[in-house]
Amino acid sequence: MTTRQKRQISALLAGTTAAYVLRLEHAEAAGIADKIIGAFDPIIQLAQGVSYPVAFLMICGGFLLIMVGQRSKGLAMLKWAAVGYVGMQFAPAIMQILVSVGKAMVAK
């Protein structure tokens, strides 16, 4: 085997090894990211659980404002309470979509 062939085989093995190591590190990093995301699940559930009573109180406050003659402020409070509640319920799904897009971008 010539010196040139040895260098080519060595370079090929080095490239293959580097690709394997990078792929392994990426898999480990993905596992760590999944663990971190999973660790925040109780906090996400807490925020979603708290959003219901907060939205309920804001809706009640909005109706009280309407009752005392502040129609525009009351309707605004009703609207933003509804938007906030729906947003809090959809936030985890939106984040899952963003995470999957990020993983797809890294995989390319």
C-alpha positions in Angstrom: 0.0 0.0 0.0 1.4 3.4 -1.0 1.8 6.3 1.3 -0.9 8.2 -0.6 -3.4 5.3 -0.2 -2.6 5.1 3.6 -3.3 8.9 3.9 -6.6 8.5 2.0 -7.7 5.6 4.2 -6.7 7.5 7.3 -8.6 10.6 6.2 -11.7 8.5 5.4 -11.6 6.8 8.8 -11.1 10.1 10.6 -14.0 11.6 8.7 -16.2 8.6 9.5 -15.2 8.6 13.2 -15.8 12.4 13.5 -19.3 12.0 11.9 -20.1 9.2 14.3 -18.9 11.1 17.3 -20.8 14.3 16.3 -24.0 12.2 15.7 -23.5 10.6 19.1 -23.0 14.0 20.8 -26.1 15.3 19.0 -28.2 12.4 20.3 -26.9 12.9 23.8 -27.7 16.7 23.6 -31.2 15.9 22.3 -31.7 13.5 25.2 -30.6 16.2 27.7 -32.9 18.8 26.0 -35.8 16.4 26.3 -35.0 15.9 30.0 -34.9 19.7 30.5 -38.2 20.1 28.7 -39.8 17.3 30.7 -38.5 19.0 34.0 -40.6 22.1 33.2 -43.8 20.1 32.7 -45.1 20.7 36.2 -44.5 24.5 35.8 -46.3 24.5 32.5 -49.3 22.6 34.1 -49.3 25.1 37.0 -49.4 28.1 34.7 -52.2 26.5 32.7 -54.1 25.7 35.9 -53.7 29.2 37.3 -54.9 30.7 34.0 -58.4 29.5 34.5 -59.1 31.3 37.8 -57.3 34.4 36.6 -59.4 34.5 33.5 -62.6 33.8 35.5 -61.8 36.8 37.8 -61.0 39.0 34.9 -64.3 38.1 33.1 -66.2 38.8 36.3 -64.4 42.1 36.6 -65.2 42.9 33.0 -68.9 42.3 33.6 -68.8 44.4 36.8 -67.2 47.3 34.7 -70.0 46.9 32.2 -72.6 47.0 35.0 -71.2 50.3 36.4 -71.2 52.0 33.0 -67.6 51.4 31.8 -68.7 49.4 28.8 -65.5 49.8 26.7 -63.2 48.9 29.6 -65.4 46.0 30.5 -65.4 44.6 26.9 -61.7 45.1 26.6 -61.1 43.2 29.9 -63.4 40.4 28.6 -61.6 40.2 25.3 -58.1 40.1 26.8 -59.1 37.6 29.4 -60.4 35.2 26.7 -57.3 35.8 24.5 -55.0 35.3 27.4 -56.7 32.1 28.6 -56.7 30.6 25.1 -53.1 31.6 24.6 -52.0 29.9 27.9 -53.7 26.7 26.8 -52.1 26.7 23.3 -48.6 27.8 24.5 -47.2 24.3 25.1 -48.4 23.1 21.7 -46.8 26.2 20.0 -43.6 25.4 21.8 -43.6 21.8 20.7 -44.0 23.0 17.1 -41.1 25.3 17.5 -38.9 22.6 19.1 -39.7 20.2 16.2 -38.8 22.9 13.7 -35.5 23.5 15.5 -34.7 19.8 15.6 -35.4 19.6 11.8 -33.1 22.5 11.1 -30.3 20.9 13.2 -30.8 17.6 11.5 -30.1 19.1 8.0 
